[in-house]
Amino acid sequence: MFPNKIELAQKNTPIEKLERLSKSIGKNIFIKRDDLTGIELSGNKVRKLEYALGEAMNLGAQVIITCGAIQSNHARATAVAARKLGLKVHLVLRGEEPEHISGNLLLNRILGADITFLTAEAFSNHLTVMESLKTDYEKAGLKAYIIPIGASNGIGNFGYYNAYQEILHQETEMHTNFDAIVCTVGSGGTYSGLFLGNHFNAYRKKLIGYSVGGSSAYFVEQSKKIISDSNEILSHLSGGRLETFVDNHTIIDDFQGSGYAQTSIEDIEFIKYVAEQEGLILDPVYTGKAFKGMMTQIKEGMYDDCSNILFIHTGGIFGLEAFESWFK
């Protein structure tokens, strides 16, 4: 029923209970360690790339083109995965090339990725830039395949549908039922894949996403589009039958601060607090904001109907170096 994929990620990532934070907040807080899907391929992006790159390989692609911010986890994971598959990779990154190269950008350079840097203003036309690069490669005799930001599209969406099934299996093993699943929303693909899994599980769990840069309204519409694209793929594979999805999205934008990749003293202090309590490293771009949002809203009563809450750790540790000065 689902599209073919290639195997890249370390699956069955562990689920851990955060004992001290659970005791302090009065809820059972669990974390799924999708930061442990690999080392170079760590994080949530690799699950989506299994499907996107599976399609690329089936189409005979020789070059993978994708985009993101300077410290994009997705861009780095794509560069690693492409090299593992023997493919050339071209990244379109938002921002000017820095004097000091660190974190994910350093890894991209080590991997030999071709990089086009665009100013924030020019990046608004990144789709046109990627299409132009694709045309140039194909004129040179190389078949190119474009992956959108975060591999958040209809095909990549099946990565977190699979993760949802993995969670159900782990619940059985742990003799636990998660009342809510919580994740960051940066491009929409992790949340949308979990929504797809929740749909096929009769919407039994509360699913909450926290935007790290963009309005709730924007991401609800983006998620609907991704799910609709997945639905088209499913209908094609199952002989033309479309699923009917319930419109019950919950994406919260109150904890994104000044915007994507913008942090604050309060966010940094919260990340340090979690690290000191649990030996768990969150990041200022994604997981720090979302986890802070979840903990704040538990105190405010939003999760009063939940006993066991599962947070998806989507990675981001390679990008921490870019925030070095904030931790001094």
Secondary structure, 3 states (H helix, E strand, C coil): CCCCCCCCCCCCCCEEECHHHHHHHCCEEEEEEHHHCCCCCCCCHHHHHHHHHHHHHHCCCCEEEEEEECCCHHHHHHHHHHHHCCCEEEEEEECCCCCCCCHHHHHHHHCCCEEEEECCCHHHHHHHHHHHHHHHHHHCCCCEEECCHHHCCCCCCHHHHHHHHHHHHHHHHHCCCCCEEEEEECCCHHHHHHHHHHHCCCCCCEEEEEECCCCHHHHHHHHHHHHHHHHHHHHHHCCCCCCCCCCCCCEECCCCCCCCCCCCHHHHHHHHHHHHHHCCCCCCCCHHHHHHHHHHHHHHCCCCCCCEEEEEECCCHHHHHHHHHHHC
